[in-house]
Amino acid sequence: MQHRIALIGLSGSGKTTVGPLIAQVLGWPYVDIDAQIVAAAGQPITEIFAQRGEQHFREIEAKVLHQALSDAPGVIATGGGVVENTQLQVALQESAFVVWLHAPPQQLGARLRAAADRPLLGDDPAAALQRMAERRSALYASIADWIVPTATLTPQQIADEVVRAFTRQQSAPTTSSVQVTTPGGHYLIEARAGLLDTLPDQLDRLRLDGNVWLVSDTTVMPLHGQRVLKRLQEAGRTAHSFSIPMGEQHKTLDTVRDVYDWLLSSGVERGDVILALGGGVVGDLAGFVAATVLRGIAVVQLPTTVLAMVDSAIGGKTGVDHAVGKNLVGAFHQPRLVLADTAVLATLPAAERAAGWTEAIKHGVIGDAALFEDLRRHAEKALALEEPLTGQLILRAAGYKARVVSGDEREQGERILLNYGHTIGHALEAESNYTLRHGEAVAIGMMAAGTIALRVGLFSHEALAEQRAALEAFRLPTRIPQGVDLNQILARIGSDKKVRAKRVRWVLPTRIGAAVVRSDVPGELVADVLQELVSQ
């Protein structure tokens, strides 16, 4: 059982205000790391920076934090930059329940505009905090056990949420679930074998008492849909089912209209629930239908692919494709539950399983170096679906996305990091008429983005080689197939959702476990990299 809570986050996020409130509730000592640094140095932080420099400050900070983590119990308010020290990341994860207090940099900048004791903020706190957020957000997400979006909460409400989360985790620890907490909904992601059989009990727990509308595709419904319907009927639930054609080419408004017609002609009501049983296409489309029919009804995601389990079923992004590009019509609609039964993965073709692991590798590259290394080392076991390793890796990858989504539900900040490899990947996928699997296209996109990062001086040759080795260990492509029209790829990149003011926002890695967003990549450089990656 943990006896420490460590608060992390940018300057101004409320750590020193909320920390004492949490400590008071728990009856624990409160430790302000900045105050401890001042006491240890015998001078204010501004003077430490002015006279001895940031490096000296960081050395004192590391000593003080290590000491605080060796004392128990306690509530610790850390400095905003501690996550940039790898050793302190490990120490925090091993010794405390880590909570990220997340707030938009613009809000924090306004709060700190007149602060005189923040030497790293300079004359423009909002701009400085935005740069820090781009550099640190993935690091905060990777070590946090819990994330509290603080923008609309009072200090007491934040403290209450931290205490609830800590108490819940300590009193009922679990290794088979993680939590997503966003303004749009709070829900669990569960991952282990046999979960589909628990579905009726799960619906009862969530008080989803209305009729059940199961949406799947023509491949998954015969494999797993009848089992789900049988369990629901045995539990006395009224359940209906509908199969959409399989394949990305059917993730369209025409298919959405077919599902609308089925639901509305069959008497769907606001208190009912849609079950999305399938891979990313089913999850995206059924989620979009749930977000829009009757102005929104509940949806439970039942992912049946590795890709959906670690990525697309999590976070509430729903939608369909348009002729201009992928996922351009959609809505944010958080599920009430994500239930990932890893036993169903055995029915997937080997190539489909391999493609799904791309998203897990992506999570490792942008924010979880330990996950990346474990995936690289255990690729063969993961491809063979060895348990309990497979379930653990899926849950860790899902947990990383859960933490990021909890801090940025609507992709206003660090959630864009999850698009690593997707700018070029989506274009490749569409240009291939979806003959390339999503994960295969994203794997190539990751190599393209990694090469761009190398060319602009962000990523090393060694790190790029490590990424390539991990992808190839999962038998994923790393080069663009012959015959692809590169001019069309460049045109599709220009219509990507991440374009702002006609400038492409590129997610680029800085090392394994960290990434940034850049909008200053020349189009000529992108074209050169694409040409370099064409298969020989």
Buried (B, 14 or more C-beta within 10 A) or exposed (E): EBBBBBBBBBBBBBBBBBBBBBBEBBEBBBBBBBBBBBEBBEBBBEEBBEEBEEEEBBEBBBEBBEEBBEEEBBBBBBBBBBBBBEEBBEBBBEBBBBBBBBBBBBBBBBBBEEEEEBBBBEEEBBBBBBEBBBBBBBBBBBBBBBBBBBEEBEBEBBBBBBBEBBEEBEEEEEEBBBBBBBEBBEBBBBBBBEBBEBBBEBBEEBEBEBBBBBBBBBBBBEBBBEBBBEBBEEEEBEBBBBBBEBEBEBBBBEBBEBBBEBBEEEEBEEEBBBBBBBBBBBBBBBBBBBBBBEEEBBBBBBBBBBBBBBBBBBBBBBBBBBEEBBBBBBBBBBBBBBBBBBBBBEEBEEEBBBBBBBBBBBBBBBBBBBBBBBBBEBBEEBBEBEEEBBBBBBBBBBBBBBBBBBBBBBBEBBBBBBBBBBBBBBBBBBBBEBEBBBBBBBBBBBBBBBBBBBBBEBBBEEBBEBBBEBBBBBBBBBBBBEEBEBEEBBBBBEBBBBBEEEEBBBBBBBBBBBBBBBEEBEEEEBBBBBEEBEEE
